[in-house]
Amino acid sequence: MKLTRQTDAAAFLARARAPLERHEAINNLMLGIAMRLLEHPDQIRTPPYLATVEADGALRAAALMTPPHRVIIHAEDTDPIPLALIAQDLRRGGWSPPGTIGPAAVARAFAAVWSDMTGGTFRLLRHERVYELRQVHRPAGVSGAARLADEADLALVNDWMWAFTQEVGMEGTPAAVAETASLRIAAREILLWEDDRPVSLAGRSRHTAHGVAIGPVYTPPEFRRRGYAGACVVELSQRMLDAGWQFCALFTDLANPTSNSVYQKIGYQPLADFDEYRFE
């Protein structure tokens, strides 16, 4: 079994893309971020960690980390050997991941390997679920309409994206979120739902070969439980399908039964569970 650390996204995708694309929607996080690194090297502030573990020509595991975010782990099973090779390589290279995310059993196995190796501890941050949509079911009775965010919305989008970052416990700083908000508005990736005024936000995120991820989705507390988020996601998802993407994917927090129910009603089908851990 051999670990190879790649120096760029092209080399990483050359080894990992085909195996990951066998379950493209499930692996949209790792694939999508690798594609973004490949297509937008100008946006890279800190070099990423990219590694694959192979045996007999087959991919056994892969890891991708864009500091300061958690290391994303993919593995064919919970065999600790390829996971230990990744953990050892991270330590040798001086990398200090703040945590990990991946398919539930794999993420738990890697967190245990890392904890045993470093003498630290880990705790579960979130149980998440990956969903896929290929046909939209449009809800009825939601007032308002969607529009793309523009430069005049920058302050609002920035505030809402920062609120989302804090609410879900993501790594980030106000400055980094502000830069991302500006880039995503310029790329026409942010859709607002308006009912006299903006009341909800949904963003188009990373893409894979055949699909696109939806996120973030945020509604301020005072506008929740009125169907705005679902309507905004429906409109954005339909626009993505109309643009030629075969599917849309998104992550949900399983601690929020309302959002999971809403997404299923509008056409999102559950695929797999992911867990996110913090190293301490």
Stockholm file with secondary structure:
# STOCKHOLM 1.0

chainA/1-280         MKLTRQTDAAAFLARARAPLERHEAINNLMLGIAMRLLEHPDQIRTPPYLATVEADGALRAAALMTPPHRVIIHAEDTDPIPLALIAQDLRRGGWSPPGTIGPAAVARAFAAVWSDMTGGTFRLLRHERVYELRQVHRPAGVSGAARLADEADLALVNDWMWAFTQEVGMEGTPAAVAETASLRIAAREILLWEDDRPVSLAGRSRHTAHGVAIGPVYTPPEFRRRGYAGACVVELSQRMLDAGWQFCALFTDLANPTSNSVYQKIGYQPLADFDEYRFE
#=GR chainA/1-280 SS CEEEECSSHHHHHHHHHHHHHTTTTTTHHHHHHHHHHHHCGGGCSSCCEEEEEEETTEEEEEEEECTTSCEEEEESSCCHHHHHHHHHHHHHTTCCCSEEEEEHHHHHHHHHHHHHHHTCCEEEEEEEEEEEESSCCCCSSCCCEEEECCGGGHHHHHHHHHHHHHHHTCCCCHHHHHHHHHHHHHTTCEEEEESSSEEEEEEEEEECSSEEEEEEEECCGGGCSSSHHHHHHHHHHHHHHHTTCSEEEEEEETTCHHHHHHHHHTTCEEEEEEEEEEEC
#=GC SS_cons         CEEEECSSHHHHHHHHHHHHHTTTTTTHHHHHHHHHHHHCGGGCSSCCEEEEEEETTEEEEEEEECTTSCEEEEESSCCHHHHHHHHHHHHHTTCCCSEEEEEHHHHHHHHHHHHHHHTCCEEEEEEEEEEEESSCCCCSSCCCEEEECCGGGHHHHHHHHHHHHHHHTCCCCHHHHHHHHHHHHHTTCEEEEESSSEEEEEEEEEECSSEEEEEEEECCGGGCSSSHHHHHHHHHHHHHHHTTCSEEEEEEETTCHHHHHHHHHTTCEEEEEEEEEEEC
//
